[in-house]
Amino acid sequence: MSTPTPEDFSSPPLRPRLSVEELLAARNTQPIRSLDDLAADMFQSDEELEEFLAFTYAERHRDVA
């Protein structure tokens, strides 16, 4: 059995630290101007949404009892 050398414990190379502004610019992001920017049509119908909400509620309360 051999003793580990210092090289065995080397950490991964450090990445240059970028500011938040630099990271956002690199991804070409835009600020959120309204809640409409976050809106998405996820469900085909109100019934599908209701099924999802009922499932989510049941899952959250499954192990409570």
Secondary structure, 3 states (H helix, E strand, C coil): CCCCCHHHHCCCCCCCCCCHHHHHHHCCCCCCCCHHHHCCCCCCCHHHHHHHHHHHHHHHCCCCC
